[in-house]
Amino acid sequence: MRAFEERNPAQLLLTLGDNDYTRARAFQRSWEASFGWLAGAGLRVAGTLGNHDFKIVRGRYEFRALEMPGAYYTRKIGDVQLFVLNSNAIVPRQTHWLRNALAASTARWKIAALHHPPYTCGGHEGSVAAQRAWGPLFERYRVRLVLSGHDHNYQRFAPRRGVTYVVDGGGGAGVYALRACARSHPRRVAARASHGFLYLEASPEGLSVRGVALDGTTLDRFTIGP
């Protein structure tokens, strides 16, 4: 990823959860070993909590390293506003916050990030709680892209009422096999059981998204128009 970023400069690294598998015993050391170069490259961080993170003091031990003001928050970068959610605890208080934050946003591009995918066809099932609580808000307030992890693979679904759902959980742990999707899911249009990461570029004309393998090759590419 560092070599890729040197050729394709970025402003921020967004994690999609399960940032730590050591139960807090070696998180700081592991993070520095993998991503200690970010500050020197001028990249900020926006962390998302996964189920492995949330098990230990609800993930608070990661907040400083991942520049997290809380378990859920919003972050603006140019024309993009990120809505980072805590899908480990989908409760009315967070949903109320999300509704108000989305309603107040004037960003050209709204992107939501959460760990548990509303839709996935891999080692896990989609989060019905996320579908019911947050899906209607994504649609009403024109969230154009929803990013999630949890399943250790890459999946992209056709837009559902203007919202494109992407699973990108191949950050490092062993990959999960893909399987057939439930009929209730949006149509899956791209999938790879492989490691990788996403590279996003925003402009007034669109959001350009590239799925990148660890060797820098492109796994998938798509654009979301205005």
Number of C-alpha atoms within 10 A of each C-alpha: 15 13 9 15 15 10 8 10 13 16 14 14 16 17 25 25 25 21 22 21 14 11 14 17 10 11 18 15 11 15 15 12 10 11 14 14 12 17 10 7 14 11 15 14 18 22 28 30 33 25 21 19 24 22 13 13 11 16 22 15 15 23 16 13 16 19 12 20 13 17 20 19 19 20 12 13 12 12 13 18 20 22 21 27 27 23 26 19 15 14 12 10 9 19 16 11 13 22 16 11 14 21 13 10 14 11 15 17 24 21 20 20 28 27 27 30 27 24 26 31 22 23 15 16 16 20 15 14 15 20 15 11 16 20 18 14 17 24 14 15 15 18 22 23 21 21 24 28 26 26 26 26 27 30 26 23 19 16 17 14 14 15 20 19 24 26 28 28 31 23 23 13 12 13 19 21 14 19 12 9 16 13 7 7 15 18 14 18 10 14 20 21 18 22 23 24 21 20 16 14 12 17 14 10 10 14 19 15 17 18 23 20 19 17 11 14 12 14 19 17 14 12 14 17 11 11
